[in-house]
């Protein structure tokens, strides 16, 4: 079981929470982490006492920096002398975790709410797109300091040497206009907060002081992101109680809302994997990740 992904089940308040819990490594995710997220989603899916699933992060700097460098660099050890063996291992190490994770997202029968506390990069940005509602933490003072201080999404696939992955080829077009989606996918440009807000991607905004080093409140042991996550949960509980939500109605509504998108997403996933595999076999993505790791290539964080 991954120690960097936490699961909390609150039957009293009918909420299941998955937390990316490796802030010291910018909540980057290994291939095993994506499998773990999928397994937790399956577990929550089968729990009829839960109404809502929450995906959140930890630390005050970033939601997630995407794929873990070390996990990608392990692919260098694949035997290059046997092409069939290379194909089999790339499918097992890269394609299978992605398919598993995406299938659990697309089959999830509860609304998934993302608490976005900072930038989300690559495959982690794809996770955000797969959520039904997005809460955002805006640091106090970020309005005056510009877009760089606010959460954003970045899909740097073209700069890393492969095509759009994890459903982004369809979900980004669904959330934004086709021209804006093309621009950001082709040129690996960040989708800034104001763009997300203008296209209705944001559900609620929460404002807290952003402090990487110190506690937000000397009399409180919660940092800014912890307070953000706690406030979001309290608001969800309030919505459940005040509106007297019925779990069967929520499940059926979620099923109907995503039915057509689910079919399109599954088709897109298949095409993404087919188109990405030859690029992985060319070793270009590994070469570019290695350049990032050695600081020969600039990371867009």
FENQUI-V174368 format. One record per residue. N is the residue number from 0. RES is the residue in one small letter. SS is DSSP state (hx for helix, st for strand, lp for the rest). PSI is psi in radians with two decimals (999 if undefined). OMEGA is omega in radians with two decimals (999 if undefined). Layout:
# FENQUI-V174368
n & res & ss & psi & omega
N & RES & SS & PSI & OMEGA
N & RES & SS & PSI & OMEGA
This chain:
# FENQUI-V174368
n & res & ss & psi & omega
0 & x & lp & 2.33 & -3.13
1 & x & lp & 2.31 & 3.08
2 & x & lp & -0.17 & -3.11
3 & x & lp & -0.09 & 3.09
4 & x & st & 2.09 & -3.10
5 & x & st & 2.56 & 3.07
6 & x & st & 2.27 & 3.07
7 & x & st & 2.21 & 3.13
8 & x & st & 2.06 & -3.13
9 & x & st & 1.55 & -3.10
10 & x & lp & -0.56 & -3.13
11 & x & lp & -0.73 & -3.10
12 & x & lp & 0.06 & 3.01
13 & x & lp & 0.63 & -3.11
14 & x & st & 2.29 & 3.00
15 & x & st & 2.35 & -3.04
16 & x & st & 2.25 & 3.02
17 & x & st & 2.19 & -3.07
18 & x & st & 2.23 & 2.97
19 & x & st & 2.04 & -2.89
20 & x & lp & 0.94 & 3.08
21 & x & lp & 1.04 & -3.05
22 & x & hx & -0.45 & 3.14
23 & x & hx & -0.37 & 3.08
24 & x & hx & 0.54 & 3.09
25 & x & lp & 0.51 & 3.12
26 & x & lp & 0.56 & 3.07
27 & x & lp & 2.69 & -2.98
28 & x & st & 2.31 & 3.02
29 & x & lp & 2.98 & 3.08
30 & x & hx & -0.63 & 3.10
31 & x & hx & -0.59 & 3.11
32 & x & hx & -0.69 & 3.12
33 & x & hx & -0.67 & 3.06
34 & x & hx & -0.73 & -3.13
35 & x & hx & -0.73 & 3.08
36 & x & hx & -0.76 & 3.11
37 & x & hx & -0.72 & 3.13
38 & x & hx & -0.70 & 3.10
39 & x & hx & -0.69 & 3.09
40 & x & hx & -0.70 & 3.09
41 & x & hx & -0.75 & -3.13
42 & x & hx & -0.78 & 3.13
43 & x & hx & -0.59 & -3.12
44 & x & hx & -0.60 & -3.07
45 & x & lp & -0.11 & -3.09
46 & x & lp & 1.83 & -3.07
47 & x & lp & -0.16 & 3.10
48 & x & lp & -0.08 & -3.13
49 & x & lp & 2.46 & 3.13
50 & x & lp & -0.61 & -2.98
51 & x & st & 2.49 & 3.00
52 & x & st & 2.35 & -3.14
53 & x & st & 2.33 & 3.01
54 & x & st & 2.10 & -3.09
55 & x & st & 3.06 & -3.08
56 & x & lp & -3.03 & -3.12
57 & x & lp & 2.83 & -3.10
58 & x & lp & 2.78 & -3.02
59 & x & lp & 0.15 & -3.02
60 & x & lp & -0.69 & -2.96
61 & x & lp & 2.64 & 3.02
62 & x & lp & -1.00 & 3.05
63 & x & st & 2.42 & -3.14
64 & x & lp & 0.07 & 3.07
65 & x & lp & -2.58 & -3.10
66 & x & st & 2.45 & 3.14
67 & x & lp & 2.22 & -3.11
68 & x & hx & -0.80 & -3.07
69 & x & hx & -0.64 & -3.13
70 & x & hx & -0.72 & 3.12
71 & x & hx & -0.71 & -3.08
72 & x & hx & -0.37 & 3.07
73 & x & hx & -0.39 & 3.13
74 & x & hx & -0.28 & 3.09
75 & x & hx & -0.39 & -3.07
76 & x & hx & -0.05 & 3.11
77 & x & lp & 2.38 & -3.13
78 & x & lp & 2.02 & -3.10
79 & x & lp & -0.06 & -3.07
80 & x & lp & -0.27 & -3.11
81 & x & lp & 1.85 & -3.05
82 & x & hx & -0.70 & 3.13
83 & x & hx & -0.68 & 3.11
84 & x & hx & -0.68 & 3.11
85 & x & hx & -0.81 & -3.14
86 & x & hx & -0.80 & -3.12
87 & x & hx & -0.74 & -3.10
88 & x & hx & -0.64 & 3.09
89 & x & hx & -0.70 & 3.10
90 & x & hx & -0.76 & -3.12
91 & x & hx & -0.70 & -3.04
92 & x & hx & -0.53 & -3.04
93 & x & hx & -0.94 & -3.02
94 & x & hx & -0.79 & -3.05
95 & x & hx & -0.84 & 3.10
96 & x & hx & -0.67 & -3.14
97 & x & hx & -0.80 & 3.13
98 & x & hx & -0.78 & -3.12
99 & x & hx & -0.84 & -3.11
100 & x & hx & -0.80 & -3.12
101 & x & hx & -0.64 & 3.12
102 & x & hx & -0.68 & 3.14
103 & x & hx & -0.60 & 3.06
104 & x & hx & -0.86 & -3.05
105 & x & hx & -0.37 & -3.13
106 & x & lp & -0.01 & -3.06
107 & x & lp & 2.29 & -3.03
108 & x & lp & 0.15 & 3.10
109 & x & lp & 2.58 & 3.04
110 & x & st & 2.35 & 3.10
111 & x & st & 2.11 & -3.13
112 & x & st & 2.23 & 3.12
113 & x & st & 2.27 & 3.00
114 & x & st & 1.71 & -3.03
115 & x & st & 1.84 & -3.07
116 & x & lp & -0.06 & -3.11
117 & x & lp & -2.94 & -3.12
118 & x & lp & 2.55 & 3.02
119 & x & st & 2.25 & -2.99
120 & x & st & 2.47 & 2.98
121 & x & lp & -2.24 & -3.10
122 & x & hx & -0.52 & 3.11
123 & x & hx & -0.61 & 3.05
124 & x & hx & -0.57 & 3.08
125 & x & hx & -0.64 & 3.09
126 & x & hx & -0.71 & 3.13
127 & x & hx & -0.75 & 3.14
128 & x & hx & -0.53 & -3.09
129 & x & lp & -0.14 & 3.12
130 & x & lp & 2.71 & -3.08
131 & x & lp & -0.60 & 3.14
132 & x & st & 2.58 & -3.10
133 & x & st & 2.09 & 2.94
134 & x & st & 2.56 & -3.09
135 & x & st & 2.36 & 3.02
136 & x & st & 2.05 & 3.09
137 & x & st & 2.04 & 3.10
138 & x & st & 2.41 & 3.07
139 & x & lp & 2.28 & -3.10
140 & x & lp & -0.14 & -3.10
141 & x & hx & -0.44 & 3.12
142 & x & hx & -0.68 & -3.13
143 & x & hx & -0.46 & -3.02
144 & x & hx & -0.04 & 3.01
145 & x & lp & 3.08 & -3.04
146 & x & hx & -0.44 & -3.06
147 & x & hx & -0.45 & -3.12
148 & x & hx & -0.17 & -3.06
149 & x & lp & 2.75 & 3.07
150 & x & lp & 2.56 & 3.07
151 & x & lp & 2.92 & 3.08
152 & x & st & 2.41 & 3.14
153 & x & st & 2.26 & 3.14
154 & x & lp & 1.42 & -2.98
155 & x & lp & 0.62 & -3.03
156 & x & hx & -0.76 & -3.11
157 & x & hx & -0.57 & 3.13
158 & x & hx & -0.26 & 3.11
159 & x & hx & -0.04 & 3.01
160 & x & lp & 0.32 & 3.02
161 & x & lp & 3.06 & -3.04
162 & x & lp & 3.06 & 3.12
163 & x & lp & 2.42 & -3.08
164 & x & lp & 3.03 & 3.00
165 & x & lp & 0.67 & 3.06
166 & x & lp & 0.00 & -3.09
167 & x & hx & -0.43 & -3.11
168 & x & hx & -0.36 & 3.10
169 & x & hx & -0.66 & -3.06
170 & x & hx & -0.63 & -3.13
171 & x & hx & -0.66 & 3.08
172 & x & hx & -0.58 & 3.14
173 & x & hx & -0.62 & -3.09
174 & x & hx & -0.57 & -3.09
175 & x & lp & 3.14 & 3.04
176 & x & lp & 2.79 & -3.08
177 & x & hx & -0.64 & -3.13
178 & x & hx & -0.74 & 3.13
179 & x & hx & -0.71 & 3.09
180 & x & hx & -0.76 & 3.10
181 & x & hx & -0.81 & -3.11
182 & x & hx & -0.82 & -3.03
183 & x & hx & -0.54 & 3.09
184 & x & hx & -0.78 & -3.09
185 & x & hx & -0.75 & -3.04
186 & x & lp & 0.15 & 3.11
187 & x & lp & 0.84 & -3.13
188 & x & lp & 2.52 & 3.13
189 & x & lp & 2.50 & 3.01
190 & x & st & 1.87 & -3.03
191 & x & lp & 2.84 & -3.07
192 & x & hx & -0.80 & -3.09
193 & x & hx & -0.59 & 3.06
194 & x & hx & -0.78 & 3.11
195 & x & hx & -0.74 & -3.12
196 & x & hx & -0.77 & -3.10
197 & x & hx & -0.50 & -3.13
198 & x & lp & 0.21 & 3.03
199 & x & lp & 0.37 & -3.14
200 & x & lp & -0.36 & -3.04
201 & x & lp & 2.29 & 3.09
202 & x & lp & -1.04 & -3.11
203 & x & st & 2.62 & 3.06
204 & x & st & 2.47 & 3.06
205 & x & st & 2.36 & -3.07
206 & x & st & 2.14 & 3.06
207 & x & st & 2.72 & 3.07
208 & x & lp & 2.35 & -3.11
209 & x & lp & 2.02 & -3.08
210 & x & lp & 1.85 & -3.08
211 & x & lp & -0.56 & -2.98
212 & x & lp & -0.70 & -3.00
213 & x & lp & 2.87 & 3.08
214 & x & lp & 2.59 & 3.14
215 & x & lp & -0.50 & -3.12
216 & x & lp & 2.10 & -3.08
217 & x & lp & -0.40 & 3.14
218 & x & lp & 0.18 & -3.09
219 & x & lp & 2.31 & -3.09
220 & x & lp & 0.18 & 3.10
221 & x & lp & 2.33 & 3.05
222 & x & lp & -3.11 & -3.03
223 & x & hx & -0.77 & -3.11
224 & x & hx & -0.68 & 3.08
225 & x & hx & -0.75 & 3.12
226 & x & hx & -0.70 & 3.09
227 & x & hx & -0.87 & -3.13
228 & x & hx & -0.71 & 3.14
229 & x & hx & -0.75 & 3.14
230 & x & hx & -0.73 & 3.11
231 & x & hx & -0.78 & -3.14
232 & x & hx & -0.76 & 3.13
233 & x & hx & -0.68 & 3.13
234 & x & hx & -0.63 & 3.09
235 & x & hx & -0.79 & 3.10
236 & x & hx & -0.74 & 3.13
237 & x & hx & -0.74 & 3.11
238 & x & hx & -0.72 & -3.14
239 & x & hx & -0.79 & -3.08
240 & x & hx & -0.88 & -3.05
241 & x & hx & -0.59 & -3.10
242 & x & lp & 0.02 & 3.10
243 & x & lp & 0.96 & -3.03
244 & x & lp & 2.46 & 3.11
245 & x & lp & 2.14 & -3.05
246 & x & hx & -0.66 & 3.14
247 & x & hx & -0.67 & 3.12
248 & x & hx & -0.70 & 3.13
249 & x & hx & -0.80 & -3.12
250 & x & hx & -0.79 & -3.13
251 & x & hx & -0.67 & 3.12
252 & x & hx & -0.75 & 3.11
253 & x & hx & -0.75 & -3.13
254 & x & hx & -0.76 & -3.11
255 & x & hx & -0.66 & -3.09
256 & x & hx & -0.61 & -3.02
257 & x & hx & 0.04 & -3.01
258 & x & hx & -0.97 & -3.11
259 & x & hx & -0.70 & 3.14
260 & x & hx & -0.61 & 3.13
261 & x & hx & -0.73 & 3.13
262 & x & hx & -0.75 & 3.12
263 & x & hx & -0.65 & -3.13
264 & x & hx & -0.75 & -3.13
265 & x & hx & -0.67 & 3.09
266 & x & hx & -0.73 & -3.13
267 & x & hx & -0.69 & 3.14
268 & x & hx & -0.77 & 3.13
269 & x & hx & -0.81 & -3.12
270 & x & hx & -0.67 & 3.12
271 & x & hx & -0.79 & -3.09
272 & x & hx & -0.73 & 3.12
273 & x & hx & -0.71 & -3.10
274 & x & hx & -0.46 & -3.10
275 & x & hx & -0.57 & -3.06
276 & x & hx & -0.81 & 3.12
277 & x & hx & -0.57 & 3.13
278 & x & hx & -0.69 & 3.05
279 & x & hx & -0.70 & 3.14
280 & x & hx & -0.40 & 3.10
281 & x & lp & -0.18 & -3.13
282 & x & lp & 0.10 & -3.13
283 & x & hx & -0.79 & 3.11
284 & x & hx & -0.72 & -3.14
285 & x & hx & -0.72 & 3.11
286 & x & hx & -0.71 & -3.11
287 & x & hx & -0.63 & 3.04
288 & x & hx & -0.65 & 3.11
289 & x & hx & -0.69 & 3.08
290 & x & hx & -0.68 & 3.07
291 & x & hx & -0.77 & -3.12
292 & x & hx & -0.62 & -3.14
293 & x & lp & 0.11 & 3.13
294 & x & lp & 0.42 & 3.03
295 & x & lp & -0.27 & 3.10
296 & x & lp & 2.40 & -3.07
297 & x & lp & 2.24 & 3.04
298 & x & lp & 2.49 & -3.06
299 & x & lp & 0.22 & 3.06
300 & x & lp & 999 & 999
